[in-house]
Structures are given as structure tokens and as C-alpha cells.
Amino acid sequence: MTDDRSNIETGIVGLGNIGQYHAERLRELEVPLVGGMDVAAEARRRFAGRYNVDVYEDHQELYETVDAVVITTPNKYHEEYAVDAFEQGIHVLLEKPLAHDYESAARIAAAARETESVCMVGFNNRFANTVQILKDRIDRGELGDITHVEANYVRRRGIPGRGSWFTRRQIAGGGALIDLGVHAVDLALYLLEYPRVTEVSGIARSEFGSREEYAYLEMWGEDTGPRGFDVDDSASAFVRCAEGRTVSLEVAWATNRPANHEFVVRGSDAAARFDLLEGGLTIHSASTRGSSHLENTSIDVRQNDTHTAEQRAFFDRIRRADDKTDGSGKDGGNGSIEQALLVQEVIDGIYRSSDADATVSFDE
């Protein structure tokens, strides 16, 4: 099987900044970008001018021209665009999270089960070289039994533009927890090999975005003030899984502490520590050989573009599914819909735990 992707005609649904980010990487991979769709006329005009492709206001018109789509719309609209694509046999790379709430996510997952299309959710951090090196060491048993992951995705002042769809619960489904937390939860469960989740307990807070005076140096998007903000800006949670495995979670758009993107993976034979954004990997272990001692092994890792790697995996899966020679279909590989649904259930459980001030148990 070659690396030729030139016959997979692809479109983008949602032509804002994230859509353009994906478009650039499609071109790097020499995937034919044939069109785009957005409900906003200005977004369509800008995209058409930049990429010289046809643009549409109606996604059904785009779907008549493509084999695959990358969906980058606000969370609330994922279901409509993804389900329609599945029904027409179109392959889908869907930006995280799966949806704005668990019920919508479950409907997407149900539709995905009925399609022959490749379906992949955009958990791009799995594709970081650092993560893949660590995952290989875990799979080879070098860390022993993995029992706990400490997952941090904390910004000091990083609330998106207040008034944008990111800060409106009706469209986004939540704030920092559903925006950053989905990355942290997925990566933690991925390194734990996606065990069964038994219960979650957490608190989602809104401490900064609702203030009239919010101190920040930079903000993605325009700040329309606290009236455009009705979501959480931080969350703390604890996730219990089968066989005693656990995840502790800290996520924030805004805090009064330094930013922190550190993950700590604890195993019975060794532990690992890495920075999600900056890379670098350290393995911590202990030994009694010769004499009792502690070992800290630093591993230098070449950084990579995780979105490019994610797209490459998506299109390679399409080619394997079309080839049908190696037994790998739509269900294998990174970003499975079922795993994304579990992440959504964990996020939903944390929100419910916060609202009820109680632990939320999951049905077996």
C-alpha cells in the first residue's frame, strides 16, 4: 500500500480558524481539498479566496462532491453534520469533543455503528511523539502495571473571547472542562488502555470569566465582557476505573497559578512524566541492584505536528478500509467513536457531580 491520498476528495465543514488549520495540513499531505461549507458568508468568502475551492452554505451540496469531511464547527452542530455524512457513506474526522452533551454524542455514536465509513475523533495529542514513545514503553511492560495518571491542562489566563461560542453553554456545552478536559481525559484513559470507568467526582468552577474586571495579557477572539460568559473556567476531578486504576484531573482556562501541562503516569515498576505541550519525557524508577538507588532517565524527543499526524492516520485508515486486504476496518486505530463517547460520559459525569455535590456512579 502506497502513501497516495490523491483520490480521497475531502471537504471541510466549518471554515473558521480551526477549519483553515486543517486545510493547511491537508495540503501538506497532498490530500485534494475540493470544497468547504459554512453558514457565515464572510467565512466562505475568506476560505474560497485563500484556497481557491468551491464553498457552500448548505452542507448537502458539499457532501455531493466529497469522499471525506473534516468537521470543525461549534460543538452543538457536530451531530447534524456527522450523522448526515455517515448516512451518505462519507468518511468523517470530527474535531473534539464528540458533541456538546452526552445525549447528542450517543446519537452520533449510534449512527457511526451503522455506517461503513471511517469515523475518527480529533484527539490529536495521542499522536505526539512523546506520547507514542511512552505508549510503546507501557505496551512493552517497562513501567509495570499502570495504576494512576495525573493529568493537568492548566492555563494561567487563557479564556477564549468572552461572547464567542466557546463561552456559551448552549452551543459549547461547557467551558474549560469540555474544551481542555476532553484532551486530558482521553489521553489519561488512552495510557491506561481505556479501562471501564466506575465513578467520577468533581467540581466545575466559574471564578474569572464572569468578572467585570478580568486581567489578561492576550485573548483568543474579542472580549465582549462577562455577559457573554456562562460556562466553567476550571475544574478538578477524580475518576475511578476498574481494577483500582484512577485519574486525577486539573483543567483551567484561568487560574492564579503558573500554567501546567504536566502528565504523570504511575506504574508498579516505573513512572513517567512529560509536558503535553513542550514534550520531553522522564522515566523515574528505583532499584536494589548493587545498592538501593533511584534513577531518573531523561529522553529527548523530537517534536512533531500532532494534527498532521492525526490526519495522516485518518487517511491511512480510509485507504486500508478501501483496500480491505489487512482486516483493518473503520473500528481500529486512534480516535475511536466508542472511546470518544466514554470521554463524553466522563465529562458529563463531572458536570453532574459538580451540580449535585456528589459522586456519580457509572452503570456496568
HELIX and SHEET records of a PDB file:
HELIX    1   1 ASN A   17  GLU A   28  1                                  12    
HELIX    2   2 ALA A   41  TYR A   51  1                                  11    
HELIX    3   3 HIS A   59  TYR A   63  1                                   5    
HELIX    4   4 ASN A   75  TYR A   77  5                                   3    
HELIX    5   5 HIS A   78  GLU A   87  1                                  10    
HELIX    6   6 TYR A  102  ARG A  113  1                                  12    
HELIX    7   7 ASN A  124  PHE A  127  5                                   4    
HELIX    8   8 ASN A  129  ASP A  139  1                                  11    
HELIX    9   9 TRP A  165  THR A  167  5                                   3    
HELIX   10  10 ARG A  169  ALA A  172  1                                   4    
HELIX   11  11 ALA A  176  ASP A  179  1                                   4    
HELIX   12  12 GLY A  181  LEU A  191  1                                  11    
HELIX   13  13 PRO A  226  GLY A  228  5                                   3    
HELIX   14  14 ALA A  242  GLY A  244  5                                   3    
HELIX   15  15 THR A  306  ASP A  323  1                                  18    
HELIX   16  16 ILE A  337  ALA A  356  1                                  20    
SHEET    1   A 6 ASP A  54  TYR A  56  0                                        
SHEET    2   A 6 LEU A  33  MET A  37  1                                        
SHEET    3   A 6 THR A  10  VAL A  13  1                                        
SHEET    4   A 6 ALA A  68  ILE A  71  1                                        
SHEET    5   A 6 HIS A  91  GLU A  95  1                                        
SHEET    6   A 6 CYS A 119  GLY A 122  1                                        
SHEET    1   B 9 HIS A 293  ILE A 299  0                                        
SHEET    2   B 9 GLY A 279  SER A 287 -1                                        
SHEET    3   B 9 ALA A 270  ASP A 275 -1                                        
SHEET    4   B 9 GLU A 262  GLY A 267 -1                                        
SHEET    5   B 9 ILE A 146  VAL A 154 -1                                        
SHEET    6   B 9 THR A 246  ALA A 252  1                                        
SHEET    7   B 9 SER A 234  CYS A 241 -1                                        
SHEET    8   B 9 VAL A 197  ARG A 205 -1                                        
SHEET    9   B 9 VAL A 360  SER A 361 -1                                        
END                                                                             
